[in-house]
Amino acid sequence: MVSFIKLFLAQGWQVCFASPAQLTEHMVDLQTMGVKVRAIPLNDSAFDSFAAELNPDIVLFDRFMMEEQFGWRISQHCPNAIKLLDTEDLHSLRHARHIAHKAERSMTDEDLASDYALREVASIYRCDLSFIISDFELALLQQHFNVPAQQLCYCPFMLDLANLDNQVPSFDQRTDFISIGNFRHAPNWDAVLWLRETIWPLIRKQLPQAQLHIYGAYPPPKATALHNPKLGFLVKGWAPSAEQAVKQSRILLAPLRFGAGIKGKLTDAMLWGTPSVTTEIGAEGMAEADQWPGVVVHSAEAFADAAVALYNDQQRWQLCQQQAVSVLKQRFDGEQIGQRVIAAVTELQANLSQHRLRNFTGAMLQHHHHKSTQYMAQWIEAKNKLLALTDENGSD
């Protein structure tokens, strides 16, 4: 989202960031970037006057849930605004894989045909253009869900490669392993458990002095309880500087068994010269296995063996660093991707009416879904006002 904001600001566009989320100490200070920030309530008609007064040319929704909540209001009060959707990743794909993983089987078409998928794909149709972060997910939407290509724009991470850091710590200056990721994200928590229960004991058996430093926001008690210095399994929670933590580590471990999208921790590792060991899920949409700046494996045993081998092989480790630069330039050049995004939006601006005429399915879904969402939101708003009035006047 920050990449989109920077891209829009670079066009000379005025940007207003409106969110119902709580403020946190770790959030980006958007106002110093010249962005207006506005708190918006859920299920409240106050948003209508805000949107009408702002009268934006373009609205970008962050994930389909925000489009469900506010999309009908934008269509009603700002009908000429281009509606863009940043899917971030396909939540329905992540959900389907999670279901299959818990059942210890492969994902099926029935797993994909979930309520999440119905909601998410409907949201994609209702918007004028949706940004898809992974080429795997782009193909899935077109080939499995039959979403027209005109509704989609491939947009992976837009990284600033102009100042790609070549002065990263060397092999000899680094030590130990690192795993990093928000503990509230189910795939990350599953990866930590897999490391603790299976993978790390296999690595530690071969490297008895090695340590694994595990970083991530919001570590719950069940995570901190896994902290065990004797085993070299160190749960450290929030990293004051993710860059510093990753740069001082020799290998990044990302044993992801389900998930979707592409992984920021792995592009960070590439940027900061840290080879990684991951799974097919981890590498999906980022690079082929034979191009991976590290190793892509399929089992706990293979994962441990690959991690140990790479940890001890300086020549191969340095080759992985070089491969990382190649992957970044081929896949995540922010300047090239940004130009493609702006070109797609500019073309949409010039042909919005015709584009919407071709998207009859989206118009149909918007008509029916937004009416039901509108009535539900208005019912919730009326209920909340009644509860507030009751509390104000007292009740039995």
DRENVEX-761821 format. One record per residue (C-alpha): residue in three letters; x, y, z. Coordinates in steps of 0.1 Angstrom, whole numbers, padded with zeros to 4 digits, always signed. Example, Ala and Ser with C-alpha at 12.3 -4.5 7.8 and 13.67 -1.06 7.14 Angstrom:
# residues 2
ALA+0123-0045+0078 SER+0137-0011+0071 
# end
This chain:
# residues 396
MET+0000+0000+0000 VAL+0029+0024+0007 SER+0043+0016-0027 PHE+0009+0026-0043 ILE+0008+0058-0023 LYS+0044+0068-0033 LEU+0035+0060-0069 PHE+0004+0081-0069 LEU+0022+0110-0052 ALA+0049+0108-0079 GLN+0022+0116-0105 GLY+0014+0148-0087 TRP-0019+0133-0074 GLN-0034+0143-0041 VAL-0038+0113-0018 CYS-0062+0108+0011 PHE-0058+0077+0032 ALA-0091+0068+0049 SER-0092+0038+0072 PRO-0115+0023+0100 ALA-0084+0005+0115 GLN-0070+0014+0149 LEU-0039+0035+0150 THR-0008+0017+0162 GLU+0027+0027+0172 HIS+0042+0008+0143 MET+0022+0024+0115 VAL+0038+0045+0088 ASP+0036+0083+0093 LEU+0018+0091+0061 GLN+0012+0128+0069 THR+0050+0135+0067 MET+0047+0121+0031 GLY+0020+0147+0023 VAL-0009+0123+0026 LYS-0042+0134+0042 VAL-0053+0108+0068 ARG-0089+0104+0078 ALA-0105+0079+0103 ILE-0138+0065+0089 PRO-0164+0046+0108 LEU-0180+0013+0097 ASN-0217+0012+0089 ASP-0221+0049+0093 SER-0236+0073+0068 ALA-0211+0099+0079 PHE-0188+0083+0052 ASP-0213+0094+0025 SER-0209+0131+0031 PHE-0171+0126+0035 ALA-0169+0108+0001 ALA-0192+0133-0017 GLU-0172+0163-0004 LEU-0139+0147-0013 ASN-0153+0136-0047 PRO-0122+0115-0057 ASP-0113+0106-0092 ILE-0099+0073-0081 VAL-0106+0050-0051 LEU-0083+0022-0042 PHE-0097-0004-0018 ASP-0073-0024+0004 ARG-0086-0060+0001 PHE-0121-0071-0008 MET-0135-0066+0027 MET-0131-0028+0023 GLU-0148-0029-0011 GLU-0177-0048+0005 GLN-0180-0022+0033 PHE-0176+0010+0013 GLY-0179+0001-0024 TRP-0216+0007-0026 ARG-0213+0041-0009 ILE-0186+0051-0034 SER-0208+0039-0063 GLN-0238+0059-0049 HIS-0220+0092-0041 CYS-0190+0092-0065 PRO-0203+0072-0095 ASN-0176+0085-0118 ALA-0147+0075-0096 ILE-0126+0047-0109 LYS-0127+0018-0084 LEU-0094-0001-0080 LEU-0089-0031-0057 ASP-0056-0041-0042 THR-0062-0078-0034 GLU-0028-0080-0015 ASP-0031-0117-0020 LEU-0061-0140-0027 HIS-0076-0146+0007 SER-0097-0174-0008 LEU-0067-0192-0020 ARG-0050-0190+0014 HIS-0081-0201+0031 ALA-0085-0231+0007 ARG-0049-0242+0013 HIS-0053-0238+0050 ILE-0084-0261+0050 ALA-0065-0287+0030 HIS-0034-0284+0052 LYS-0054-0290+0084 ALA-0070-0321+0067 GLU-0035-0333+0056 ARG-0044-0335+0019 SER-0040-0316-0013 MET-0062-0287-0021 THR-0093-0295-0042 ASP-0117-0275-0064 GLU-0142-0278-0036 ASP-0118-0261-0012 LEU-0115-0232-0037 ALA-0153-0229-0041 SER-0157-0213-0007 ASP-0177-0183+0006 TYR-0144-0164+0006 ALA-0140-0171-0031 LEU-0176-0160-0039 ARG-0170-0128-0020 GLU-0136-0121-0033 VAL-0142-0128-0070 ALA-0175-0108-0068 SER-0155-0079-0054 ILE-0130-0081-0083 TYR-0159-0080-0108 ARG-0175-0050-0091 CYS-0143-0030-0093 ASP-0130-0015-0125 LEU-0095-0030-0121 SER-0079-0053-0096 PHE-0042-0055-0088 ILE-0030-0091-0085 ILE+0003-0096-0068 SER+0013-0130-0081 ASP+0014-0144-0116 PHE+0001-0177-0102 GLU-0030-0160-0088 LEU-0034-0141-0121 ALA-0036-0174-0139 LEU-0059-0189-0113 LEU-0084-0161-0116 GLN-0084-0162-0154 GLN-0083-0200-0159 HIS-0102-0213-0129 PHE-0126-0185-0121 ASN-0129-0172-0157 VAL-0123-0136-0147 PRO-0117-0115-0179 ALA-0081-0102-0184 GLN-0094-0067-0187 GLN-0104-0067-0150 LEU-0069-0076-0138 CYS-0035-0060-0136 TYR-0004-0079-0126 CYS+0013-0059-0099 PRO+0040-0076-0077 PHE+0060-0056-0051 MET+0072-0023-0065 LEU+0107-0022-0051 ASP+0132+0007-0053 LEU+0162-0009-0069 ALA+0180+0023-0078 ASN+0199+0021-0045 LEU+0202-0017-0043 ASP+0226-0022-0014 ASN+0257-0040-0026 GLN+0276-0033+0007 VAL+0260-0060+0027 PRO+0278-0081+0054 SER+0299-0109+0040 PHE+0295-0146+0047 ASP+0322-0145+0074 GLN+0305-0115+0091 ARG+0272-0133+0095 THR+0260-0161+0118 ASP+0230-0181+0127 PHE+0195-0184+0112 ILE+0165-0161+0112 SER+0128-0165+0107 ILE+0105-0135+0106 GLY+0068-0128+0102 ASN+0037-0115+0120 PHE+0026-0141+0145 ARG-0011-0133+0139 HIS-0007-0145+0103 ALA-0017-0182+0104 PRO+0009-0194+0078 ASN+0037-0178+0099 TRP+0026-0194+0131 ASP+0023-0228+0114 ALA+0059-0222+0101 VAL+0072-0215+0136 LEU+0056-0247+0150 TRP+0070-0267+0121 LEU+0104-0253+0128 ARG+0102-0259+0165 GLU+0088-0294+0164 THR+0105-0309+0134 ILE+0130-0288+0113 TRP+0151-0271+0139 PRO+0160-0303+0158 LEU+0173-0317+0126 ILE+0194-0286+0119 ARG+0206-0284+0155 LYS+0217-0320+0153 GLN+0241-0311+0125 LEU+0250-0276+0138 PRO+0249-0279+0176 GLN+0261-0243+0182 ALA+0237-0227+0158 GLN+0209-0204+0169 LEU+0175-0196+0153 HIS+0163-0160+0159 ILE+0125-0157+0154 TYR+0111-0122+0150 GLY+0076-0111+0145 ALA+0049-0087+0157 TYR+0023-0096+0182 PRO+0039-0128+0197 PRO+0012-0146+0218 PRO+0021-0164+0251 LYS+0020-0197+0232 ALA+0048-0184+0210 THR+0070-0169+0237 ALA+0066-0202+0256 LEU+0086-0218+0228 HIS+0117-0197+0236 ASN+0145-0221+0246 PRO+0181-0208+0247 LYS+0195-0243+0255 LEU+0181-0254+0221 GLY+0191-0222+0203 PHE+0155-0215+0196 LEU+0151-0178+0204 VAL+0117-0162+0201 LYS+0124-0124+0201 GLY+0091-0108+0190 TRP+0091-0074+0173 ALA+0123-0065+0155 PRO+0133-0028+0160 SER+0150-0031+0126 ALA+0141-0059+0104 GLU+0168-0049+0080 GLN+0195-0052+0107 ALA+0182-0085+0120 VAL+0181-0101+0085 LYS+0215-0086+0074 GLN+0233-0101+0104 SER+0219-0136+0098 ARG+0235-0160+0074 ILE+0203-0178+0063 LEU+0166-0170+0064 LEU+0142-0199+0069 ALA+0106-0196+0056 PRO+0090-0231+0059 LEU+0055-0221+0047 ARG+0031-0249+0042 PHE+0001-0228+0031 GLY-0006-0192+0021 ALA-0010-0170-0009 GLY+0005-0139-0026 ILE+0042-0133-0025 LYS+0063-0130+0006 GLY+0078-0097+0018 LYS+0103-0115+0041 LEU+0118-0132+0011 THR+0122-0101-0011 ASP+0137-0084+0020 ALA+0161-0113+0023 MET+0171-0107-0014 LEU+0175-0070-0009 TRP+0197-0075+0021 GLY+0218-0102+0007 THR+0205-0131+0028 PRO+0200-0164+0010 SER+0168-0183+0020 VAL+0154-0218+0023 THR+0117-0221+0017 THR+0090-0242+0002 GLU+0071-0242-0031 ILE+0044-0221-0014 GLY+0070-0196-0002 ALA+0086-0193-0036 GLU+0053-0192-0056 GLY+0050-0162-0079 MET+0085-0150-0071 ALA+0109-0172-0090 GLU+0114-0207-0104 ALA+0131-0232-0081 ASP+0162-0233-0103 GLN+0165-0195-0101 TRP+0158-0192-0064 PRO+0185-0173-0043 GLY+0187-0202-0019 VAL+0169-0235-0019 VAL+0133-0246-0025 VAL+0124-0279-0008 HIS+0094-0302-0002 SER+0099-0319+0032 ALA+0113-0312+0067 GLU+0143-0335+0062 ALA+0152-0318+0029 PHE+0146-0284+0044 ALA+0171-0291+0073 ASP+0197-0306+0050 ALA+0195-0277+0026 ALA+0198-0252+0053 VAL+0228-0268+0068 ALA+0245-0273+0034 LEU+0240-0237+0024 TYR+0250-0224+0058 ASN+0284-0241+0054 ASP+0291-0235+0017 GLN+0305-0200+0012 GLN+0308-0203-0026 ARG+0272-0214-0031 TRP+0261-0188-0005 GLN+0277-0160-0026 LEU+0262-0173-0058 CYS+0228-0171-0041 GLN+0234-0134-0034 GLN+0241-0128-0071 GLN+0209-0148-0080 ALA+0189-0125-0057 VAL+0200-0094-0076 SER+0189-0110-0109 VAL+0155-0120-0095 LEU+0149-0086-0081 LYS+0157-0069-0114 GLN+0136-0093-0134 ARG+0105-0094-0112 PHE+0103-0065-0088 ASP+0117-0034-0106 GLY+0094-0007-0090 GLU+0100+0018-0118 GLN+0089-0006-0146 ILE+0059-0020-0126 GLY+0048+0015-0116 GLN+0048+0026-0153 ARG+0026-0003-0162 VAL+0002+0004-0134 ILE-0002+0041-0143 ALA-0006+0032-0179 ALA-0034+0008-0170 VAL-0052+0034-0149 THR-0047+0061-0175 GLU-0063+0039-0202 LEU-0091+0031-0178 GLN-0098+0069-0173 ALA-0100+0074-0210 ASN-0124+0045-0216 LEU-0143+0041-0184 SER-0178+0040-0198 GLN-0169+0014-0225 HIS-0150-0006-0199 ARG-0180-0008-0176 LEU-0203-0017-0205 ARG-0182-0047-0212 ASN-0183-0058-0175 PHE-0220-0067-0174 THR-0213-0093-0147 GLY-0198-0067-0125 ALA-0228-0044-0130 MET-0251-0072-0121 LEU-0232-0081-0090 GLN-0230-0045-0080 HIS-0267-0040-0084 HIS-0277-0070-0063 HIS-0249-0071-0037 HIS-0247-0034-0030 LYS-0284-0032-0024 SER-0283-0060+0002 THR-0251-0045+0017 GLN-0267-0011+0018 TYR-0297-0023+0037 MET-0277-0043+0061 ALA-0254-0013+0068 GLN-0283+0010+0073 TRP-0299-0016+0097 ILE-0267-0018+0117 GLU-0264+0020+0118 ALA-0299+0023+0130 LYS-0294-0003+0156 ASN-0262+0014+0169 LYS-0280+0047+0171 LEU-0308+0031+0191 LEU-0283+0014+0215 ALA-0265+0047+0220 LEU-0298+0065+0227 THR-0308+0037+0252 ASP-0275+0040+0270 GLU-0278+0078+0271 ASN-0313+0077+0286 GLY-0307+0047+0308 SER-0324+0013+0306 ASP-0339-0013+0329 
# end
